[in-house]
Amino acid sequence: MKLQIEDRISEIADKARIRYDEALDRARTNTKLAAGRVSKGKRPVRAISRFGVKLSGVSHRTANKIWKRQTKLVEDQFDAVAGHLKAAANATDLRNLLKAQIELIPNDTSRFRDEAVEVFDIVKGAGSEIRGIFKDTVDEFRNRKPAAKKAAPSKAPVVPASSTASDKPALVGEEVAA
């Protein structure tokens, strides 16, 4: 009888060990799955970071272009004032003075119009570039490959991903393999 009790206890202990091992295996499997899901959480952060860097680049390039255009506008205004002063200096009488000043108005207006068109084109180009960046980022969130990109000026160099690169956090502006 003692042998039967020992066999039964041994059988119960073996079943308990098997259940424990199965529970431990399930816990390990589920933990690995959870780790994979957490690791995939970096992807949206990287996408947002790249979006911010690209958006910042567009902003800086656009501000530089507008700044240059505004500088040219001021220079052109100096030229216009100088032109009006020269015309006034060359006038022989009041009628000639007024005629010379009126004749310069279309040229002045044309300068303002050209400047407005150029600034509008700069802003329009920036908006188009931002839409493209936004679309690529949305596509990345939807697990689609971004559209083929045009060559953008002054891009940061792409750092090739090594086999251990997925274990390291990405730096801002660093390309990351998906």
MOLIN-V744549 format. One record per residue. OMEGA is omega in radians with two decimals (999 if undefined). NEAR is the number of other ideal C-beta (glycine too) atoms within 10 Angstrom. D_FIRST is the distance of its C-alpha to the first C-alpha in Angstrom with 1 decimal. Layout:
BEGIN
OMEGA;NEAR;D_FIRST
OMEGA;NEAR;D_FIRST
END
This chain:
BEGIN
3.12;5;0.0
3.12;6;3.8
3.11;7;5.3
3.14;8;5.0
3.13;9;6.4
3.10;10;8.6
-3.14;10;9.8
3.11;10;10.6
3.11;10;12.3
3.11;10;14.1
3.12;10;15.2
3.13;10;16.5
3.12;10;18.2
3.11;10;19.8
3.13;10;21.1
3.10;10;22.4
3.13;10;24.2
3.12;10;25.7
3.12;10;27.0
3.13;10;28.3
3.11;10;30.1
3.12;10;31.5
3.11;10;32.7
3.09;10;34.2
3.10;10;35.9
3.13;10;37.3
3.11;10;38.6
3.13;10;40.3
3.14;10;41.8
3.11;10;43.1
3.09;10;44.4
3.10;10;46.3
3.13;10;47.8
3.11;10;48.8
3.10;10;50.4
3.12;10;52.3
3.12;9;53.6
3.12;9;54.6
3.12;11;56.4
3.10;10;58.3
3.10;9;59.5
-3.04;14;61.9
3.10;15;63.8
3.13;12;65.6
3.11;11;66.4
3.14;18;68.0
3.13;19;69.8
3.12;13;71.3
3.11;17;72.2
3.11;20;74.0
3.14;18;75.7
3.13;14;76.9
3.14;14;78.3
3.13;21;80.1
3.09;15;81.5
3.10;12;82.7
3.11;18;84.4
-3.12;18;86.2
-3.12;12;87.2
3.12;11;88.7
-3.14;17;90.5
3.12;17;91.9
3.11;12;93.1
3.14;11;94.7
-3.13;17;96.6
3.12;15;97.8
3.11;10;98.8
3.13;12;100.9
-3.14;16;102.4
3.09;12;103.3
3.11;10;104.9
3.11;14;107.0
3.13;16;107.9
3.10;10;109.3
3.12;10;111.2
3.12;15;112.6
3.03;14;113.7
3.11;9;115.6
-3.14;13;117.2
3.12;15;118.2
3.11;11;119.7
3.11;10;121.6
3.12;15;122.8
3.13;15;124.0
3.11;10;125.8
3.12;12;127.5
3.12;17;128.6
-3.13;12;130.0
-3.11;9;131.7
-3.11;10;133.4
-3.13;15;134.5
3.10;8;138.3
-3.10;8;138.4
3.14;8;136.3
3.13;9;136.1
3.10;13;135.0
-3.13;15;132.4
3.13;11;130.9
-3.13;12;131.0
-3.14;18;129.2
3.13;14;126.5
3.13;10;125.9
3.13;10;125.7
-3.09;14;122.9
3.14;10;120.7
3.11;9;119.4
3.10;11;118.3
3.13;16;116.5
3.13;10;114.8
3.11;10;113.7
3.14;16;112.1
3.14;13;110.1
3.14;10;109.1
3.13;13;108.0
3.14;16;106.0
3.13;12;104.3
-3.12;10;103.4
3.11;16;102.0
3.10;15;99.9
3.11;10;98.6
3.10;12;97.7
-3.13;18;95.8
3.11;13;93.8
3.10;10;93.3
3.11;14;92.0
3.12;17;89.6
3.11;12;88.3
3.13;11;87.8
3.13;18;85.9
3.09;16;83.7
3.13;10;83.0
3.12;17;81.9
-3.14;21;79.6
3.13;13;78.1
3.11;12;77.5
-3.14;19;75.8
3.11;19;73.6
3.10;13;72.7
3.12;14;72.0
3.09;19;69.7
3.14;13;67.7
3.12;7;67.5
3.05;8;66.2
3.10;10;69.4
3.12;9;71.3
-3.14;14;74.5
3.11;10;77.8
-3.04;5;79.8
3.00;10;81.6
3.10;7;85.2
-3.13;5;86.1
-3.14;13;86.1
3.06;6;88.3
3.07;7;86.8
3.06;12;83.1
-3.14;12;80.7
3.14;8;79.4
3.11;9;76.1
-3.12;13;73.4
-3.12;8;71.2
3.08;15;67.5
-3.09;10;65.4
3.13;6;61.8
-3.09;7;60.7
-3.12;13;63.4
3.13;13;61.0
-3.11;8;59.0
3.06;11;62.1
-3.13;9;63.9
3.04;19;67.2
3.13;10;70.4
3.14;11;73.0
-3.14;17;75.1
3.10;18;72.7
-3.10;14;71.9
3.09;18;68.2
-3.10;9;66.6
999;11;64.6
END
